[in-house]
Amino acid sequence: MTLQRLNEIKKLLNEYNYQYYVLDNPTVSDQEYDRLMQELQSIELSHPEWITPDSPSQRVGGEVLDGFTKVEHQRMMLSLGNAFNDDDLRAFDSRVHEQVKNVEYVCELKIDGLSVSLVYEDGQLQYGATRGDGTIGEDITHNVKTIKSIPLSIDYEDDFEVRGEIFMPKKSFDELNEQRKKEGVELFANPRNAAAGSVRQLDSSIAAKRKLDAFLYHVPMALDMGVQTHQEALEFINRLGFKTNPNNRICQNIDEVIEYIQEITEKRESLPYEIDGVVIKVNDLERQERLGFTAKVPKWAIAYKFPAEEVITKLDDIIFTIGRTGQITPNAVLEPVRVAGSTVQRATLHNEDNVKTKDIRIGDYVVVRKAGDVIPEVVKSLKERRNGSEVPFKMITVCPHCGSPLVRKDNEAAYYCLNEHCDYKKIEKIIHFASRDAMNIEGLGEKIVEQFYNLGFISSIEDIYHLHVHKKEIMEIEGFGQKSMDNLIEAIEKSKQNSLEKLLFGLGIKGIGAKMADILSKNFKTMDCLLETNQFELTKIKDVGETIASSLYQFKTNPANIELLDHLKELGLNMTYLKDTSVLEESIFNGKTVCVTGTLEIMKRKEVKEYLARLGANVTGSVSKKTDYLICGRDAGSKLEKARNLGVTVLSEEDFLKEVNV
């Protein structure tokens, strides 16, 4: 048993993996593959010092985590805008041509799975992360390693990021549900849910058994690497060993795009994996850069979503739910039916006007679809199938939970419960406050909040911060042990340090969503300053209209709200905007493109990159003519030489630390 033999086996197994899982062209029998894997594991067992992160043996799973750690993406992982018909596609094409000419598009299948970012340093996989909220995701590296189509090492020395989609093939999904059926456990609704549930397993051996796969489709810094088009980027990552989808096509105009979509629609069901649309991207990367982004989506790409699947079922009843603002929503109770891959028993009816306009009655047969393939809704009733027993809709007049009279506000279709003491309103407010986009208190989801409320542990937002008092009682609840309680208390304490915009959004003020909360926080910096301003000053801020100003005025003139904020201050919650723009303005790195290379002595390379990102820098993995600064340590190699040839400003680690006063 020699190191040479170990390396020979690793090379063979990596080649066989690539041929089988990427090229779909196996060149060796399962028996031979298993024999080599057993030999490899035997050698590594005798010589654990020879085990490397990219060894094929590291794919088998077995690592068990206590919980997921957060990962801040080097660059935002934005979602795409949607198109639902030919008119939407042509409108997108017109917007593109207003800014750039001679455009060709690349069309790709929109894989129905879970977005992933893979980051490599010096050719080795460092981590894989979920999209999360686009800024911060979860580290799922231990499960990513079990996906055999994802290389653990690549022949590329610079820092490298590639993005794509983890999915579960239809065959794997059917096998998994068949096994779960035998075990008597709940079946997964669809491959997307199964894939998402698999990559979020703390035990990687579970993910390893699920036979996940991945298609890679995006290199964020491709232009800096000398790549000119998106298609070239796909070919480049394919040469590095990544699996790309073979159905991509270059289209010269929007008519060809529409033809491609029609072709894919016809062959959709025959594909071995689920897709929910087609992604259209401008092929030329410089044109992509010129088109840029809106606040939420790239202007150079759009996702065509397949028309929602429509099914017929019977509407058995209409019930009413209440939201955090007190809004009452009618919902249909349906005979269970499969829609777009999952079983649906409830669907929204939106409001009284919608139900009456469509004349939807209890007992009707109705057409149901998922809006955007997500939210079930009733499209229409089938009046021709009525037998006379159907019951016409009647809007309730009192809150179904507290009995208070409902009020329909002027110029709105919705009814509201105005009782501030309504239990269900309180529960919804607490759920919203703890949600991911607000205070992000992990472990305090909908079911837990409702359970804690009913048990008397939480009756208001501030009670969240007194939950530690009930620790002993909570730990007596089934499923709540020492570890889960400690994690919850830690998450609650951590939330106190959130920036102002998170708290402002969490308060649930009507009309103030996550984006508006950020705008207001950025302008006023503290909660006190925001509350002290008048409505006229508010409306002078871009995007802040009279409706928002009026909502804020109503909020701050309610003594109960001011009392709540005072309590939260006393409990130690931060009331300040923490994104310090003054630091950005003073930094020489703000808005500049910076690359880091070589071995650093004082700070880790990852720490330097994170620091630069906070200073407003665009941190890249390679040197190009667009690079402003190269920060280098020992053994900088080819990047340093290239930077000097291009006239890029080179800083030593010591220079960097002096500049940032570290």
C-alpha positions in Angstrom: 0.0 0.0 0.0 1.8 3.1 -1.2 0.8 6.8 -1.7 1.4 6.3 -5.4 -1.3 3.5 -5.5 -3.6 5.7 -3.5 -3.3 8.5 -6.1 -3.8 6.1 -9.0 -7.1 4.9 -7.5 -8.3 8.4 -6.8 -7.5 9.4 -10.3 -9.4 6.4 -11.7 -12.4 6.9 -9.5 -12.7 10.6 -10.3 -12.5 9.7 -14.0 -15.2 7.1 -13.6 -17.4 9.5 -11.6 -17.1 12.1 -14.4 -17.9 9.6 -17.1 -20.9 8.3 -15.3 -22.4 11.3 -13.6 -21.4 14.2 -16.0 -21.1 12.5 -19.4 -23.7 9.9 -18.7 -21.4 7.4 -20.3 -20.2 4.7 -17.8 -17.0 3.0 -18.9 -16.6 0.5 -15.9 -18.8 -2.0 -14.2 -20.3 -1.2 -10.8 -18.4 -4.2 -9.4 -15.0 -2.7 -10.5 -15.9 0.7 -9.2 -16.9 -0.7 -5.8 -13.7 -2.8 -5.7 -11.5 0.2 -6.2 -13.5 2.3 -3.7 -13.0 -0.5 -1.1 -9.3 -0.5 -1.8 -9.1 3.2 -1.5 -10.9 3.2 1.9 -8.7 0.4 3.1 -5.5 2.4 2.3 -6.9 5.6 3.9 -7.9 3.6 7.0 -4.3 2.5 7.4 -2.9 6.0 6.5 -5.5 8.6 7.6 -2.8 11.3 7.1 -3.2 10.6 3.3 -6.9 11.5 3.2 -7.5 14.7 1.2 -10.7 16.7 0.9 -11.1 15.8 -2.8 -10.8 12.0 -2.2 -13.8 10.1 -3.7 -14.1 8.4 -0.3 -15.3 11.8 1.1 -18.5 11.6 -0.9 -20.1 8.7 0.9 -21.5 10.8 3.7 -21.5 10.3 7.4 -20.6 13.8 8.7 -23.3 15.0 11.1 -23.6 18.7 12.0 -25.2 20.3 15.1 -26.7 23.0 12.9 -26.2 25.0 9.7 -23.8 27.9 9.7 -24.5 31.1 7.7 -22.5 32.1 4.7 -22.4 35.6 3.3 -22.3 35.4 -0.5 -19.4 37.1 -2.2 -21.9 38.6 -4.7 -25.7 38.8 -4.4 -27.6 35.8 -5.6 -30.5 37.6 -7.3 -33.7 36.0 -8.5 -35.0 36.5 -12.0 -38.0 38.4 -13.3 -40.8 36.3 -14.7 -42.5 36.1 -18.1 -45.8 34.2 -18.5 -46.6 34.6 -22.2 -45.2 35.8 -25.6 -46.2 39.4 -24.9 -44.1 39.4 -21.7 -41.1 38.0 -23.7 -41.4 40.6 -26.4 -41.6 43.4 -23.8 -38.4 42.0 -22.3 -36.8 42.0 -25.7 -37.9 45.6 -26.3 -36.4 46.7 -23.0 -33.1 45.0 -23.9 -32.9 46.6 -27.3 -33.6 50.1 -25.9 -30.1 49.8 -24.3 -28.1 47.5 -26.5 -28.2 46.3 -30.1 -27.4 43.2 -32.0 -28.4 40.9 -29.2 -28.4 37.1 -29.2 -29.9 35.1 -26.4 -29.0 31.8 -24.7 -32.0 29.7 -23.6 -31.7 27.3 -20.8 -34.1 24.9 -19.0 -35.3 26.2 -15.7 -34.5 23.3 -13.4 -37.0 22.8 -10.6 -34.6 22.4 -7.6 -32.5 24.4 -5.2 -30.0 27.1 -6.1 -26.5 26.6 -4.9 -23.2 28.5 -5.0 -20.0 26.5 -5.1 -16.7 28.3 -4.1 -13.3 26.9 -4.9 -9.9 28.2 -3.7 -6.6 26.9 -5.2 -8.6 24.3 -7.0 -10.3 22.8 -3.9 -14.0 23.0 -3.0 -14.2 25.3 0.0 -17.9 25.4 0.5 -21.4 25.1 -1.1 -24.1 27.4 0.0 -27.9 27.8 -0.5 -29.3 31.0 -2.0 -31.0 32.0 1.3 -32.2 35.6 1.0 -29.7 36.3 -1.7 -27.2 37.9 0.6 -26.8 35.2 3.3 -27.3 31.5 2.7 -26.6 28.3 4.6 -23.4 26.2 4.4 -24.4 22.8 3.0 -20.9 21.6 2.0 -21.2 18.3 3.8 -24.2 17.4 1.6 -22.8 18.9 -1.6 -19.8 16.5 -1.3 -22.2 13.6 -1.7 -23.4 14.7 -5.1 -21.1 12.9 -7.5 -21.6 15.2 -10.5 -20.0 18.1 -8.5 -16.2 18.0 -8.6 -14.4 18.2 -5.2 -11.3 19.7 -7.0 -10.8 21.4 -10.3 -7.8 22.3 -12.5 -8.0 26.0 -11.8 -5.7 27.8 -9.4 -7.5 31.2 -9.0 -10.4 31.7 -6.7 -13.5 30.5 -8.5 -17.3 30.6 -7.9 -19.9 28.8 -10.0 -23.7 28.6 -9.5 -26.4 26.2 -10.4 -29.2 24.0 -9.3 -29.3 20.9 -7.2 -32.2 18.7 -8.1 -33.6 15.2 -7.7 -34.1 13.2 -10.9 -37.6 11.7 -11.4 -36.2 8.2 -11.0 -34.6 9.0 -7.7 -37.7 10.7 -6.5 -39.9 7.7 -7.3 -37.5 5.3 -5.6 -37.3 7.6 -2.5 -41.1 7.8 -2.2 -41.5 4.1 -2.7 -39.1 3.5 0.2 -40.9 6.0 2.4 -44.2 4.3 1.6 -42.8 1.0 2.8 -41.5 2.7 6.0 -44.9 4.3 6.6 -43.6 7.8 6.6 -45.0 10.9 4.8 -44.3 11.0 1.1 -42.5 14.0 -0.5 -44.9 16.1 -2.6 -42.5 16.7 -5.5 -38.9 16.4 -6.5 -38.1 20.0 -5.6 -39.3 19.5 -2.0 -37.4 16.3 -1.8 -34.2 17.9 -3.1 -34.5 20.9 -0.7 -35.2 18.6 2.2 -32.2 16.4 1.3 -29.6 19.2 1.2 -30.8 20.5 4.5 -30.2 17.3 6.3 -27.7 17.6 9.2 -26.6 14.0 8.6 -24.9 13.8 5.2 -25.4 10.0 5.0 -29.1 10.7 4.4 -28.3 13.1 1.5 -25.9 10.5 0.1 -28.7 8.0 -0.2 -31.0 10.4 -2.0 -29.1 10.3 -5.3 -29.1 14.1 -5.9 -27.7 15.7 -9.0 -26.7 19.2 -10.1 -26.6 21.3 -13.3 -24.2 24.4 -13.2 -25.1 27.4 -15.3 -23.5 30.6 -14.1 -20.0 32.0 -13.4 -20.4 35.4 -11.7 -17.0 36.7 -12.6 -16.7 35.2 -16.1 -15.9 38.5 -17.8 -13.0 39.1 -15.5 -11.6 35.7 -16.6 -11.4 36.7 -20.2 -14.7 34.9 -21.2 -16.8 37.0 -23.6 -20.1 35.2 -23.7 -22.4 33.1 -21.5 -22.2 30.2 -23.9 -18.3 30.3 -23.6 -18.7 30.3 -19.8 -20.8 27.2 -20.0 -18.2 25.5 -22.2 -15.5 26.6 -19.8 -17.1 25.1 -16.7 -17.9 22.0 -18.7 -14.1 21.6 -19.4 -13.4 22.0 -15.7 -15.6 19.0 -15.0 -18.9 20.6 -14.1 -22.2 19.2 -15.4 -24.1 21.6 -17.7 -27.5 21.0 -19.3 -27.3 19.7 -22.9 -30.5 21.4 -24.0 -29.2 25.0 -24.1 -29.6 26.8 -27.3 -28.4 30.1 -28.8 -31.2 32.1 -30.4 -30.7 35.1 -32.7 -33.9 36.9 -31.9 -37.0 36.6 -29.7 -39.0 34.7 -32.3 -36.4 31.9 -32.1 -36.7 32.0 -28.3 -40.4 31.5 -28.5 -40.0 28.6 -31.0 -37.5 27.0 -28.5 -40.0 27.4 -25.6 -42.7 25.6 -27.7 -40.3 22.8 -28.4 -39.4 22.4 -24.8 -43.0 22.6 -23.7 -43.7 19.5 -25.9 -40.8 17.5 -24.5 -41.1 18.6 -20.9 -42.8 15.5 -19.6 -40.2 13.2 -21.3 -37.3 14.8 -19.5 -35.7 12.8 -16.6 -36.0 15.8 -14.3 -38.6 18.4 -13.5 -38.5 21.9 -15.1 -40.8 24.8 -14.5 -39.8 27.0 -17.3 -37.1 28.4 -19.6 -34.4 31.0 -18.7 -33.5 33.5 -21.4 -30.2 35.4 -21.0 -28.3 37.9 -23.2 -25.3 35.9 -24.4 -22.7 38.7 -24.6 -21.3 39.4 -21.1 -20.3 43.0 -21.8 -23.9 43.7 -23.0 -25.1 42.0 -19.7 -22.9 44.4 -17.8 -24.2 47.5 -19.7 -27.8 46.4 -19.0 -27.1 46.0 -15.3 -29.7 45.3 -12.6 -32.8 46.6 -11.0 -33.0 46.5 -7.2 -34.1 42.9 -7.4 -33.4 41.3 -10.8 -30.9 41.4 -13.6 -32.1 43.3 -16.7 -30.3 40.9 -19.0 -32.3 37.8 -18.1 -35.8 36.6 -17.6 -37.5 33.3 -16.6 -40.4 32.2 -18.8 -42.7 30.2 -16.5 -44.9 27.5 -17.9 -48.6 28.1 -17.7 -50.0 27.0 -14.4 -51.5 23.5 -14.4 -55.3 23.7 -13.9 -57.3 20.9 -12.3 -61.0 20.4 -11.3 -62.1 19.5 -7.8 -65.0 20.1 -5.5 -65.2 23.1 -3.1 -66.5 21.7 0.2 -66.5 24.8 2.4 -65.3 28.4 2.7 -63.4 29.4 5.8 -61.9 32.7 6.9 -58.3 33.4 8.1 -56.9 36.5 9.7 -53.5 38.1 9.0 -51.2 40.2 11.2 -52.9 43.5 10.1 -56.3 42.0 10.9 -57.2 41.5 7.3 -59.8 38.7 6.8 -59.3 36.4 3.8 -61.8 33.8 2.5 -60.3 30.4 1.7 -61.7 27.4 -0.2 -61.6 24.0 1.5 -61.2 21.5 -1.4 -61.5 17.8 -1.9 -57.7 16.9 -2.1 -56.3 17.2 -5.6 -52.8 17.0 -7.1 -51.7 20.3 -8.7 -48.2 21.0 -10.1 -46.7 18.1 -8.2 -48.3 18.5 -4.8 -51.6 17.8 -3.1 -53.8 20.8 -2.5 -56.6 21.0 0.1 -56.9 24.8 0.5 -56.8 27.7 -1.9 -57.2 31.4 -1.5 -60.3 33.2 -2.7 -58.6 36.6 -2.1 -61.6 38.8 -1.0 -65.4 39.2 -1.1 -65.4 41.0 -4.4 -63.4 38.3 -6.1 -65.8 35.5 -4.8 -68.9 37.4 -5.8 -67.6 38.4 -9.3 -66.8 34.8 -10.0 -70.0 33.6 -8.3 -68.1 30.8 -6.4 -70.4 28.8 -4.1 -70.0 26.0 -1.5 -70.5 22.7 -3.3 -69.3 24.0 -6.7 -66.9 22.1 -8.9 -64.1 24.6 -9.4 -60.9 25.0 -11.5 -57.8 25.3 -9.3 -54.3 26.3 -10.2 -51.1 27.4 -8.5 -50.3 31.0 -9.1 -46.7 31.1 -10.2 -46.6 27.4 -9.4 -46.6 28.3 -5.7 -49.9 29.6 -4.2 -53.1 27.6 -5.0 -56.0 29.7 -6.1 -59.6 29.1 -7.4 -59.8 30.3 -11.0 -63.5 29.9 -11.6 -66.6 27.8 -10.8 -68.1 25.3 -13.2 -71.7 26.6 -13.2 -72.9 24.0 -15.7 -72.2 21.3 -13.2 -74.4 22.7 -10.5 -77.4 20.6 -9.2 -79.1 23.2 -7.0 -77.6 22.2 -3.7 -74.8 24.8 -3.9 -74.7 27.5 -1.2 -74.1 31.1 -2.3 -71.1 32.9 -0.6 -71.9 35.2 2.2 -69.2 37.4 3.8 -68.9 37.2 7.6 -69.6 40.3 9.6 -67.6 39.5 12.8 -64.1 38.2 13.4 -64.1 34.4 13.4 -61.7 34.4 16.4 -62.7 37.2 18.7 -66.2 38.1 17.5 -65.4 41.8 17.0 -67.3 43.6 14.1 -65.4 43.6 10.8 -64.8 46.9 9.0 -64.3 47.3 5.2 -62.0 50.2 4.7 -62.6 52.9 2.0 -61.1 52.1 -1.4 -60.2 48.5 -0.3 -61.8 45.1 -1.1 -60.7 43.6 2.3 -62.4 43.5 5.7 -60.4 44.0 8.9 -60.7 43.0 12.5 -59.8 46.1 14.4 -59.6 44.5 17.9 -56.0 44.9 19.0 -56.5 42.1 21.6 -57.6 39.5 19.0 -55.5 36.4 19.7 -55.0 35.4 16.1 -53.9 38.9 15.1 -51.3 38.8 17.9 -50.1 35.3 16.8 -49.6 36.5 13.2 -47.8 39.6 14.4 -45.4 37.5 16.4 -44.8 35.1 13.6 -44.0 38.0 11.2 -41.6 39.6 13.8 -39.6 36.4 14.1 -39.6 35.6 10.4 -36.5 35.4 8.3 -36.8 38.7 6.5 -37.6 40.5 9.8 -35.7 39.5 13.0 -34.7 36.1 11.7 -35.2 34.2 14.9 -34.4 30.6 13.9 -36.5 28.1 15.7 -39.5 30.4 16.2 -41.6 29.4 13.3 -45.4 29.5 12.8 -46.2 26.2 14.7 -43.9 27.0 17.6 -45.2 30.5 18.0 -48.8 29.3 18.0 -47.9 26.5 20.5 -46.1 29.0 22.8 -49.0 31.4 22.6 -51.6 28.8 23.5 -49.4 27.7 26.4 -49.1 31.3 27.7 -45.3 31.7 27.1 -45.8 34.4 24.5 -48.6 36.9 24.2 -46.8 39.8 22.6 -43.6 40.6 20.7 -41.6 41.6 23.8 -42.4 38.3 25.4 -40.1 36.6 22.9 -37.2 38.2 24.9 -38.5 36.7 28.2 -38.8 33.1 26.9 -35.7 32.1 28.9 -37.8 32.4 32.0 -39.9 29.5 30.8 -36.9 27.3 29.8 -37.7 24.5 32.2 -41.4 24.3 31.2 -40.6 24.5 27.4 -38.0 21.7 27.7 -40.8 19.4 29.0 -42.6 19.8 25.6 -42.0 16.9 23.3 -39.3 17.7 20.8 -37.8 20.5 22.9 -34.5 19.3 24.5 -31.6 21.2 26.0 -29.9 21.7 22.7 -33.0 23.0 20.8 -33.8 25.4 23.7 -30.2 26.7 23.9 -30.2 27.3 20.2 -33.5 29.2 20.4 -32.3 31.4 23.3 -29.0 32.1 21.3 -31.1 33.0 18.2 -33.2 35.4 20.3 -30.2 37.1 21.8 -28.5 37.4 18.4 -31.6 39.1 17.0 -31.0 42.0 19.4 -28.0 43.0 17.3 -30.0 43.3 14.0 -29.8 46.5 12.1 -32.7 48.9 12.3 -34.3 48.0 9.0 -34.9 44.4 10.3 -36.7 45.7 13.4 -38.7 48.2 11.4 -39.9 45.6 9.0 -40.6 43.2 11.9 -43.0 45.7 13.5 -45.5 45.0 10.7 -46.4 48.6 10.0 -48.9 48.6 7.1 -47.2 49.3 3.7 -43.6 49.1 5.1 -42.1 46.0 3.5 -38.4 44.9 3.7 -37.2 47.3 0.9 -39.1 50.3 2.3 -37.8 49.6 5.8 -34.3 49.7 4.4 -34.9 53.0 2.6 -36.3 54.6 5.8 -33.6 53.3 8.0 -30.9 54.4 5.7 -32.3 57.9 5.6 -33.0 58.4 9.3 -30.3 56.1 10.9 -32.1 55.7 14.2 -35.7 54.8 15.3 -35.9 58.0 17.3 -35.1 60.2 14.3 -37.6 58.3 12.2 -40.4 58.8 14.7 -39.6 62.4 15.2 -39.9 63.4 11.5 -43.2 64.7 10.1 -45.3 63.4 7.2 -44.1 66.2 4.9 -40.4 65.4 5.4 -41.2 61.7 4.8 -42.8 62.3 1.5 -39.7 64.2 0.2 -37.8 60.9 0.3 -37.8 59.0 -3.0 -40.3 56.1 -3.1 -42.0 57.2 0.1 -45.5 58.3 -0.6 -48.4 59.7 1.4 -49.7 56.2 2.2 -46.4 55.2 3.9 -46.2 58.5 5.7 -49.8 58.1 7.0 -49.1 54.5 8.2 -46.0 55.7 10.1 -48.0 58.6 11.6 -50.8 56.2 12.8 -48.2 53.9 14.2 -46.3 56.5 16.3 -49.4 58.2 17.6 -50.6 55.0 19.2 -49.3 54.9 22.8 -49.1 51.1 22.8 -46.6 51.1 20.0 -44.3 53.6 21.7 -44.6 51.6 24.9 -43.6 48.5 22.9 -40.5 50.2 21.4 -39.5 51.5 24.9 -39.7 47.9 26.2 -37.6 46.6 23.3 -35.0 49.3 24.0 -34.8 48.3 27.6 -34.4 44.7 26.6 -31.3 45.7 24.6 -32.6 45.6 21.0 -30.6 47.8 18.6 -32.4 50.8 17.2 -29.7 52.0 14.9 -29.0 51.5 11.2 -25.7 49.5 11.2 -24.7 49.8 7.5 -22.3 52.7 8.1 -22.3 54.5 4.8 -19.7 57.0 6.1 -17.1 54.2 6.3 -17.8 53.3 2.7 -17.4 56.8 1.5 -14.0 57.2 3.2 -12.6 53.8 2.0 -10.4 53.8 -1.1 -11.9 50.3 -1.8 -15.5 51.5 -2.0 -16.8 50.7 -5.5 -13.4 49.3 -6.6 -12.6 45.9 -8.0 -10.1 44.1 -5.7 -8.4 40.7 -5.9 -6.6 38.9 -3.1 -3.9 36.3 -3.6 -0.9 34.6 -1.9 -0.4 33.4 1.6 -1.4 36.0 4.2 0.3 36.2 7.6 -2.1 38.1 9.9 -5.6 37.7 8.5 -7.0 34.8 6.6 -7.7 35.4 2.9 -11.4 34.8 3.5 -11.4 37.4 6.4 -9.8 40.0 4.1 -12.4 39.4 1.4 -15.3 39.8 3.9 -13.7 43.0 5.2 -13.4 44.3 1.7 -17.0 43.5 0.9 -18.1 45.5 3.9 -16.1 48.4 2.6 -18.0 48.3 -0.6 -15.4 46.6 -2.8 -16.2 44.2 -5.6 -14.0 41.2 -4.7 -12.9 39.0 -7.6 -11.0 35.8 -7.9 -8.8 36.8 -10.8 -6.9 39.8 -12.2 -8.0 41.6 -15.3 -7.8 45.1 -16.9 -10.8 46.0 -14.7 -9.0 45.2 -11.4 -8.1 48.3 -9.3 -6.1 46.7 -6.5 -4.3 43.4 -6.0 -3.6 42.6 -2.3 -1.0 39.9 -2.1 0.9 37.8 0.5 3.7 35.3 0.1 4.0 33.2 -3.1 1.6 35.4 -5.1 2.5 33.8 -8.4 0.9 34.5 -11.7 -1.7 37.0 -10.4 1.1 39.4 -9.2 2.9 39.1 -12.5 -0.3 39.8 -14.5 -1.2 42.8 -12.2 2.2 44.4 -12.8 1.8 43.9 -16.6 -1.6 45.5 -16.5 -0.6 48.4 -14.3 -2.8 47.3 -11.4 -2.0 48.9 -8.0 -0.4 46.2 -5.8 -0.7 46.3 -2.0 1.0 44.1 0.5 -0.9 42.7 3.4 0.8 45.3 5.6 -0.3 48.1 3.2 -3.9 46.8 3.4 -3.9 46.7 7.2 -2.5 50.2 7.4 -5.2 51.5 5.0 -8.0 50.0 7.0 -6.5 50.7 10.4 -6.4 47.1 11.5 
